[in-house]
């Protein structure tokens, strides 16, 4: 049995569009928070000259990631910006010189054992490129106990509508993906690899199947196109039949999940030493004139990117980082491309208009489509009644915010939004309970 | 730089809306409405129009009065009106049908919070109230006669009433299946109701659980009790209730197991009343009783969230 999900329109218009490198923009704005964890600390100051691949900010603390420049030029200013998530973070603004001079620091790292491998992954600035932005090296840091890990699931599901940047990774550079597999095999001693891919990508499937046939321990699982096939819990269950426990990590069931583009990047980094400074981004949406895949330096503004990619048919009314199911709407077009940006979706006024919300008719579509069998109807009720205990019983903390419930709701209710708020309420309740318990001791 | 629309994900929504669901139910009711006109004449249409108009008017008026957002356009009041009309005999005085419609919309639906909030089925509850208040006109059955505007020509008993009295003159199974017997507008033609049910299943407006459990239980219990199984299945409001009323969203469980329990419960109560009760028919009561149990059924049958192991 597979976990439930929904059918969404695929809209993979750009699947056959090989990424084109866009001209370097006049300025790039690189925020210090493009990952889960503490923002990075700038190590350059105003006026400093920077080159491609140069470290401009270092990781701050354990769960954090260093940041490098993707352009050559001069640091114009170190400012503060508000991210699409509403947080205020420092941002390094670089005025480019268009020369794209390579930094001398870009050298292949010395990798010879598991420690040096994990250290190299950390130095590369790699974060989960599927969208989550979790620092990659943390997944591989299993404190020397390699026995807990017995399989790596490579996430090539790409179940969001529109996005094809992972598809292009497989079509254009499947060799890098398999080089990454060899590295993990060698240093983390993993024997089993599963590539999970949705069946709507025939070209990519043919490519990986051909390479997998020549590689030991790699299994290609072609999954039915079903959203959210690429959700971590869903993918691990649908490929290996293992359920990641509540509040747990894939490692709890012996698995590491890695996005296919992240893996290809790591292999390339270890070969060349070029850190994470540019991204392949799918540009699509109803407002975009020529949907395509492009490669841009991280920090390129969405306005520059849209213009260089061929412009817009109409004024975009809503622009997303990522796909329409889980993507984040940006406040304005000055928002930069981030490490974990895999798509920029620009919607025209018609596509962007949220539908009218009507009363819940109790049809049960939300609960019958939830991959994790939650009851969004009951969660909304408990949230409204301020009943944190009920929220705990209903396990709202399991919600991965995939959006299936909101998508299928005929009343167009804001179920995911309520789940997010309810998760916050439950966290506050649990923190209070914990404090009371500790205080009582 | 221009401000962007900044809404929370998902940014895509499925095509289904409440209005489209209700429209599907109305389409599914067309065969039953057509059958009622064929067998009981044009007055059937008049009763349906009366109920639908009064339902819409009550919904609009109540919401206007309470300064609530108007929900007439979601078409749910039309569905209630049609289903209530199908639960009435063709001879019902129009003012009584209108009163039933007001009860269904104002008392049963709106006073509990409007669409999605009513704990019991508006049509079934209104029918019970009308049965209690006007037992005479509510059981004045006429023999089917097509396109007759003067309906009180020949009186006829329903198959269930006949069976209860042990009387002669039971209609054939074929007549009962097609609807050529006495009874309410919409309870006579099993064929028309089943057509509508198949449409709702295909359109995924309903699932098979409730109707199959409901009809299956009645069939099984009739067999066990030595009753005429096809006659029990084809007569009374059973088919109408199983397809269109026991599948009402707001007053029945949303879980699949809950739907099965609901259907079995309705079936058991229906046969209890039919075989041992004072009334020849017990479908409306069975619905009402199971409606009341719905919150408990739902609580007991809610799926366990996937916190760890997956039970198949």
Interface residues (C-beta under 8 A of the other chain):
Chain A: X1 X3 X6 X8 X9 X161 X233 X237 X243 X245 X246 X303 X315 X316 X317 X318 X319 X320 X324 X325 X326 X327 X328 X329 X330 X331 X332 X333 X334 X345 X347 X352 X354 X355 X358 X359 X360 X361 X362 X363 X364 X365 X367 X368 X371 X372 X373 X374 X375 X377 X378 X394 X395 X398 X401 X403 X406 X407 X408 X409 X410 X411 X412 X414 X416 X417 X420
Chain B: X1 X2 X3 X4 X5 X6 X7 X8 X9 X10 X11 X12 X13 X14 X16 X17 X18 X20 X21 X71 X74 X76 X114 X115 X116 X117 X249 X250 X254 X255 X256 X302 X303 X304 X305 X306 X307 X308 X309 X310 X312
